[in-house]
Amino acid sequence: MTDASTPPPTVPEWVLAILPGLGLAVAIAAVATLVGRVVPLVGAAVPGVVLGVVLGALIKPGPRLKPGIAFASKFVLQLSVVILGIQLSLAEAAKVGLQSLPVMLGTLAICLVGAWLIGRALGVVGDLRTLIGVGTGICGASAIAATAPVIGAVSVDVAYAVSTIFLFNIAAVLVFPLIGHLLGMSQTAFGLFAGTAVNDTSSVVAAASTYGAVATNHAVVVKLVRTLMVIPIVVTLASWVPRRDASAGADGAPRRLSVARVFRLVPWFLVGFVVMAAINSTGVIPAAAHDALTAVSLFLIATALSAIGLSTDLTGFRRAGWRPLALGGLLWIVVALSSLGLQWAFGLL
């Protein structure tokens, strides 16, 4: 018998806070999934982000919806990547990662050099140029967030860079699968293309999931290996910025990176993905469960992309002006062409 003086269990406040926005993202994802079944070529991710952008522009989500939308756009997406790990073994993941290194490192180097040259030509100077370069070359908003405090970037530059990167993420989700079909790319070739040429993890997964399951698994491994490149880049910037500031006569304390902070740059969902691949390598996950878990992951991707669409700040693109957008667009084209060119050169296309 329950003690009458014992209060009934209560729902945590954070759960209540995320339910409205998360519920809206799930509802959009459900509609997007139906659209994807009617038109399999577009999948569920693309309709999800498009519906999210349109609905977000109409209703302009307020404080009641924002916590759940933020939860869906970040944690739900990361969880979907972890679940995708069951589709691979550790041996397969290592093989894909090693095979992708020449193309991945080549596109990263070309992007960073291009950001410096094109940025100077366009008059996009300083931290904004650096942020757009690392965002395009490594992992979108995550790389920008990791780099900004190290170089001391002001908030307006961060906002401009994130807005620019996001615009071309959406463009990649819509355009890259069409390019893949026009070029007759295989699933693995498109996975390498998406993993090296699309900026943010969410957009990589969205573009590849539209192309096929094999492309998705391949792209996720390539993208997660590419994400690790944020560590040497940030460490390099951390050692360069104090010298830059000193030569410029800036009065600021050097920005140091501790070992603990370097380890924190490794995203938890990358670790989770590897753990799931390791579990799958043991054979304890029955084959019958793979299809169900993959379907769950794809729905979570649609949910996350719907939330990202809802949170899109269209006015942010107008505030950024044309120069950062031009830099982001030109780098987007350069990275895409270099990815295709390097694949062809190494016999992977």
C-alpha positions in Angstrom: 0.0 0.0 0.0 1.3 3.4 -0.9 1.9 5.8 1.9 -0.6 8.7 1.5 2.1 11.1 2.6 4.4 10.1 -0.2 4.0 12.5 -3.1 3.5 10.8 -6.5 6.5 10.8 -8.9 6.8 13.9 -11.0 8.0 14.4 -14.5 11.4 16.2 -14.5 11.1 19.8 -15.5 13.5 19.4 -18.4 11.3 16.7 -20.0 8.3 19.0 -19.8 10.3 21.8 -21.3 11.4 19.8 -24.4 8.1 18.1 -25.1 6.3 20.8 -27.2 9.2 21.5 -29.5 10.3 17.8 -29.7 6.7 16.8 -30.4 6.4 19.3 -33.3 9.7 18.0 -34.8 8.4 14.4 -34.5 5.1 15.4 -36.2 6.9 17.0 -39.1 9.2 14.0 -39.4 6.2 11.7 -39.6 4.8 13.7 -42.5 8.2 13.8 -44.1 8.5 10.0 -43.7 5.2 9.6 -45.6 6.4 11.9 -48.3 9.6 9.9 -48.5 7.6 6.7 -49.0 5.6 8.2 -51.8 8.8 9.7 -53.4 11.7 7.4 -52.4 14.2 9.4 -54.3 14.0 12.3 -51.9 13.8 10.3 -48.7 12.5 11.7 -45.4 15.3 14.1 -44.5 14.9 16.6 -47.3 11.1 17.0 -46.9 11.7 17.3 -43.1 14.1 20.2 -43.4 12.0 21.9 -46.1 8.8 21.6 -44.1 10.6 22.7 -41.0 12.0 25.9 -42.7 8.6 26.8 -44.1 6.7 26.1 -40.8 9.4 27.9 -38.8 9.1 31.0 -41.1 5.3 31.0 -40.6 5.1 30.4 -36.8 8.5 31.7 -35.6 9.0 29.3 -32.7 9.1 31.1 -29.4 10.5 30.1 -25.9 7.9 27.3 -25.4 9.1 25.4 -28.5 12.8 26.3 -28.6 14.1 23.9 -25.9 12.6 20.9 -27.6 13.7 22.0 -31.1 17.3 22.5 -29.8 17.2 19.0 -28.2 16.0 17.4 -31.4 18.4 19.2 -33.7 21.4 18.2 -31.6 20.9 15.2 -29.2 18.4 13.3 -31.4 20.7 13.6 -34.4 23.8 12.5 -32.4 21.8 9.5 -31.1 20.8 8.5 -34.7 24.5 8.5 -35.6 25.3 6.2 -32.7 22.5 3.8 -33.8 24.0 3.7 -37.3 27.1 2.1 -35.8 25.3 -1.3 -35.7 25.5 -1.5 -39.5 29.3 -1.8 -39.5 32.0 -3.9 -37.8 35.2 -2.3 -36.5 37.2 -3.8 -39.3 34.8 -2.3 -41.9 34.9 1.1 -40.2 38.7 1.1 -40.0 38.9 0.1 -43.7 36.6 2.9 -44.8 38.4 5.4 -42.7 41.8 4.5 -44.1 40.6 4.4 -47.7 39.1 7.9 -47.3 42.2 9.6 -45.9 43.7 10.8 -49.2 40.5 12.4 -50.3 39.6 13.7 -46.9 43.0 15.3 -46.2 43.2 16.6 -49.7 39.9 18.3 -49.6 40.7 19.8 -46.1 44.0 21.2 -47.3 42.4 22.6 -50.5 39.6 24.2 -48.4 41.9 25.9 -45.9 44.2 27.3 -48.6 41.1 28.3 -50.6 39.6 30.1 -47.6 42.8 32.1 -47.2 43.1 33.0 -50.9 39.5 33.6 -51.8 38.7 35.3 -48.5 41.5 37.8 -49.1 40.3 38.4 -52.6 36.8 39.0 -51.4 37.8 41.2 -48.5 36.6 38.7 -45.9 39.4 39.0 -43.4 40.4 37.9 -39.9 38.4 35.5 -37.8 35.4 35.4 -40.0 37.5 33.9 -42.8 39.0 31.4 -40.4 35.7 30.3 -39.1 34.1 29.8 -42.5 37.2 27.9 -43.6 37.2 25.4 -40.7 33.4 25.2 -40.8 33.5 24.2 -44.5 36.6 22.0 -44.3 35.9 20.0 -41.1 32.5 19.8 -39.5 30.4 22.9 -39.9 29.0 24.5 -36.8 30.8 22.1 -34.5 34.2 23.2 -35.8 33.2 26.8 -35.6 32.1 26.3 -32.0 35.4 24.6 -31.1 37.5 27.2 -33.0 35.8 30.5 -31.9 37.0 30.6 -28.3 40.5 29.6 -29.3 41.0 32.5 -31.7 38.9 34.9 -29.7 36.2 35.4 -32.3 33.4 37.9 -31.6 29.9 36.6 -31.5 28.8 38.4 -34.6 31.5 36.6 -36.6 30.4 33.3 -35.2 26.8 34.0 -36.1 27.7 35.0 -39.7 29.9 31.9 -40.1 27.2 29.5 -38.8 24.5 31.1 -41.0 26.7 30.9 -44.1 27.7 27.2 -43.4 24.0 26.3 -42.7 22.8 27.7 -46.0 25.2 25.5 -48.0 24.4 22.5 -45.8 20.8 22.7 -47.0 21.9 23.3 -50.6 24.1 20.1 -50.3 21.2 18.0 -49.0 19.1 19.1 -52.0 21.7 19.1 -54.8 24.3 16.4 -54.0 22.1 13.4 -54.4 21.1 14.7 -57.8 24.7 15.1 -58.8 25.4 11.5 -57.6 22.6 10.1 -59.7 23.6 12.2 -62.7 27.2 10.9 -62.4 26.1 7.3 -61.8 28.1 7.2 -58.6 28.1 3.9 -56.6 26.8 3.9 -53.0 30.4 3.9 -51.6 31.6 6.6 -54.0 28.7 8.8 -53.0 29.3 8.1 -49.3 32.9 9.3 -49.7 31.6 12.3 -51.7 29.1 13.3 -49.0 31.5 12.6 -46.1 34.2 14.8 -47.5 32.2 17.5 -49.3 29.3 18.2 -47.0 29.9 20.5 -44.0 27.8 19.5 -41.0 27.2 15.9 -39.7 23.4 16.4 -39.9 23.6 17.3 -43.6 26.1 14.5 -44.4 23.6 12.0 -42.9 20.7 13.6 -44.6 22.2 13.7 -48.1 23.6 10.2 -47.8 20.4 8.6 -46.4 18.6 9.9 -49.5 21.0 8.0 -51.6 21.0 4.7 -49.8 21.8 2.7 -46.7 25.3 1.7 -47.8 26.1 5.4 -48.8 24.9 6.5 -45.3 27.1 4.0 -43.4 30.1 4.9 -45.6 29.5 8.7 -45.3 29.1 8.5 -41.5 32.5 6.8 -41.0 34.2 9.2 -43.4 32.6 12.2 -41.7 33.5 11.0 -38.2 37.1 10.5 -39.2 37.0 14.0 -40.8 35.5 15.4 -37.5 38.7 14.3 -35.7 40.6 16.8 -37.8 39.3 19.6 -35.6 41.8 18.5 -32.9 45.0 19.2 -34.8 43.5 22.4 -36.4 42.4 23.8 -33.1 45.7 22.9 -31.4 47.6 24.6 -34.2 45.4 27.8 -34.0 45.9 27.8 -30.2 49.7 28.0 -30.7 49.5 30.5 -33.5 47.0 33.0 -32.1 49.3 34.3 -29.2 52.1 34.9 -31.7 49.6 36.7 -34.0 48.4 38.9 -31.1 51.9 39.7 -30.0 53.0 40.7 -33.4 49.9 42.9 -33.7 50.6 44.5 -30.3 47.3 43.0 -28.8 47.1 42.9 -25.1 45.6 39.6 -24.3 46.5 36.4 -22.4 47.5 33.4 -24.5 44.7 30.9 -25.1 46.0 27.6 -23.9 44.6 24.1 -24.6 44.8 21.6 -21.8 45.0 17.9 -22.4 41.5 17.5 -21.0 40.1 20.1 -23.3 41.7 18.4 -26.3 40.0 15.1 -25.3 36.7 17.0 -25.0 37.0 18.0 -28.7 36.2 14.3 -29.5 32.4 14.2 -29.9 30.7 11.6 -27.6 28.6 10.3 -30.5 31.8 9.3 -32.3 32.7 7.2 -29.3 29.2 5.8 -29.2 29.3 5.0 -32.9 32.6 3.0 -32.4 31.2 1.2 -29.4 28.1 0.2 -31.4 30.3 -1.0 -34.3 32.3 -3.0 -31.7 29.2 -4.6 -30.3 28.0 -5.5 -33.8 31.4 -7.0 -34.5 30.8 -9.6 -31.8 27.6 -10.8 -33.5 25.4 -10.4 -30.5 22.9 -8.1 -32.4 20.6 -10.4 -34.4 20.3 -9.7 -38.1 16.6 -9.2 -37.7 17.1 -6.3 -35.4 19.3 -4.4 -37.9 16.5 -3.3 -40.2 14.4 -2.1 -37.3 17.2 -0.1 -35.7 18.1 1.4 -39.1 14.5 2.5 -39.6 14.6 4.1 -36.1 17.8 5.9 -36.9 16.4 7.2 -40.2 13.3 8.5 -38.4 15.5 10.2 -35.8 17.5 11.8 -38.6 14.2 13.1 -40.1 13.2 14.5 -36.7 16.6 16.2 -36.2 16.5 17.8 -39.7 12.9 18.9 -39.2 14.1 20.7 -36.0 17.0 22.2 -37.8 14.6 23.5 -40.4 12.4 25.0 -37.6 15.4 26.8 -36.1 16.7 28.3 -39.3 17.2 32.0 -39.0 16.4 33.4 -42.5 17.1 36.9 -41.4 20.6 35.8 -40.4 21.5 35.3 -44.0 20.5 38.8 -44.9 22.5 40.3 -42.0 25.6 38.4 -43.0 25.9 40.3 -46.3 27.1 39.0 -49.6 30.9 38.6 -49.0 30.8 35.8 -46.4 28.0 34.1 -48.4 30.2 34.3 -51.5 33.2 32.9 -49.7 31.1 30.1 -48.3 29.6 29.3 -51.7 32.9 29.3 -53.5 34.5 27.1 -50.9 31.5 24.8 -51.1 32.0 24.4 -54.9 35.8 24.1 -54.5 35.5 21.3 -51.9 32.9 19.4 -53.9 35.0 19.6 -57.1 38.2 18.6 -55.3 36.4 15.6 -53.6 35.2 14.4 -57.0 38.6 15.1 -58.6 40.6 13.3 -55.9 38.3 10.3 -56.0 38.9 10.1 -59.8 42.6 10.5 -59.3 42.8 7.7 -56.8 40.5 5.4 -58.8 37.6 5.6 -56.2 35.0 7.2 -58.5 
